[in-house]
Structures are given as structure tokens and as C-alpha cells.
Amino acid sequence: MSALDLFRLAFGRLGTGRLRTALTMLGVVIGVASVVALVAVGQGATSGISSRLQGLGTNLLTVNAGASFTGFTRGAAGSSATLKLADADALRSLAGVEAVAPELSTQKLVVAGAKNTTTTVIGTTADYPTVRAYTIWQGSFLTPASVDAGLRVAVLGATTADDLGLAASAIGTDVTIGGLPFRVVGILQAKGGTGFQSPDDQVLIPVSTASALIVGGTSVRSMGVSVATPDQMTTVSAEITAALRERHGLTGTAADDFTIQNQDQLLATVSSVSTLLTVLLAGIASISLIVGGIGIMNIMLVSVRERTREIGIRKAIGARGRDILAQFLIEALVLSLAGGLFGIAIGLAISALIGVVAGWGFIFNPLTILAAVGFSLMVGIVFGVWPASQAARLDPVVALRYE
């Protein structure tokens, strides 16, 4: 028989039992949809996390103060007072360092007219936008002159400005921070993000003002260091370590009283973990594909038994074993491939919906689609071979006598 005749017979047979065909495909549909959706969600989460980390700064090194100790209890990193404002001034002279932004932070109530919000108040310098990759939406940022003079000026994050009901016209007006009046000189462009540590929910003031009036003291919990080029990250990190150890009087085997976080290394670690989780989720979802394949095999075995007389008649009039084998294999492949295509469509729709809700958008990877199609075909072949071989081996005389 020609290939066209075999396909016509296979499609005709599947068309006579539409409900059975649909139910048989359902397992493959669910399996493929789960794989496509979970892989897309994993890739979307990786993309979202990566973009958030990259949005924290370009070629960023974060220097945190060491941990404090109370008896035998160790506090969190940054809880001690081992970094000073003078350390930030010293790091600016290192080769490869583009900008340094020390950060004195606390939580304060900010009031504008009849509205108020409790947010993070950060004392920093004019280098902060360079280090943390911010842009100004309205007004201007802190200037070296305002930092040196310890002026009461403030730059608002986009979320903080919205919470206070302040728009572009708010530039030049006053807000109170911790009960003290500050002049609003700028509003930052929104980065996006929610939660307690949203990059848009903050107020920036001169570090000298924060040290004198808001936080007190010259100790800082962290400093952001922007490195000139990516290939200098390791070198600059080593230079910072050497400079701070010398300034803090640490010699020999004395442990560092600070930590340095490399943004690129953190990004690579997050990406590798996200990739591992994506593979794990896809593997778990693939179990449903195997279940769908078993369903195809069961239905095909039942079909062989139901069509025993038909197979006997076809063999009696000249059909060869390979023709019977090909017909049943084609039926199994059609079931699995059609289920795979429906599953891909449903999986893409689910992943697009999740992407919109989660905020990372629609992630489409052609390799995932090709893998899903290939896996569907493999399911059809693997679970269709046994029923097809059972049909091909039937003895025509016995098959014709089957009731």
C-alpha cells in the first residue's frame, strides 16, 4: 500500500471514534502543556530576576560592613559599624573605580501635606545614580555641593512620590522626613518592583545630612562601587579588599570585617539555580507525558482486539504485515502529534497569562517547542510499536475466525 493510502486509512479510523480519539490525546495534551508552561515560567522567572539584578547597577560591587556579635550570637552581615564614610573617600582613588556611593539608611515617616508614608531614607552622594543605575524623571539629583554643605534636600523614588500624591509640579516644594523639613529637588524614574525592598520606594538625601540629623554617626552599612569595565571586577575587588584591610589595621590571618558582593557572580549563580529548577520542573511535568503515552498504548491495544477480523480480512486480500504495522503506527503518531500541538498552544497561552500577571512578559523559546514536538512523536513511536507489532503478527486464519 502507498503511504497516502495508509494515512487515509489511519485518519479515517480515528475519525470514526472522535470521542475516544479526543480522550486518548488528552494525556499528551496535558503533558505537553505542562512542560511548555513550566519551562516558560522558569525562563521568565530567570529573566525577571536577571533584569532586577542588572537594574541594581552596572558592573556593581557591594561592600557591606561585617557582622556584629552579642555574646555567642552572630548578627547579620552589615550589622556592625566597621565601614566609615572615610572608607568611601579612600576607595574613589583606586584604579578601575568609576564611582562610589556610601549608604546610610533607616526607616522614617515622610509627610507631604495630608498624606504620609513610612519608607527607606538613604543618605548618599551624587554618585548614587551612576552606581545604582537610576535616572531622573523630574528635577535633578543630589549635587556634590549639596552633599558637602549638608543641605536638607531630597530626591524621591517613583513609588514614594505616588504614595505622597506628588507629581512633576512637586519639585521645589517641601516634605518632612522624621519631623524635619526637606526641599524636594528631584523624582526618580521608576524601575519597577514591589515589596519591602522595592527600588522605587525610597527617599535619597545627602549623606552628610543623614549623618548629622537622621541616622547619626559616620558608620555606613554598605557602599556601592561601580567598576569602569566588566573585566576589571576581580582586580578591583582585590584592590578594595587590600585597601580596607590596611585602613582597618587587619594583618596576617585576621578575618575581614567586611564582605564584598560581586553582582556578576550573583547573577550567574541565580541563573544556574533557575536553570536547574526549570529542568527539574520540566522533568516532573514529563511524567504526565509518559502517562499519556501509556493511555495511547492501551487504546491501541484495545483497537487491535476490536479490529482483529478487519486485520484478518486485509491480510487475506494481500495486505502485508508491514502495512498493518505502518497503519497502527501512523494512528499512534497522529494521536500523539495532534495532542502535542494542542498542548503547545495551551502551554503558550498559560505561560503568556502567567508572564503578564508576574510582570516578566511572554517568553517564547523555539527550542522548547521543537523539543515538545519531538517528545510527542517519540511518545507515539515508543507506545505505538507494541500494539502495531501485535496487529502485524496476527495470523489471518485465526483473525478471520475471531468473534
Helices and strands as residue ranges (DSSP letters): H 3-16, H 18-55, E 60-65, E 67-70, E 73-77, E 83-84, H 85-91, E 97-112, E 115-124, H 128-132, E 136-139, H 144-149, E 153-156, H 158-163, G 168-170, E 174-177, E 180-188, E 202-206, H 207-209, I 210-214, E 219-220, E 222-227, G 230-232, H 233-247, E 258-262, H 263-306, H 308-316, H 321-358, H 366-392, H 396-400
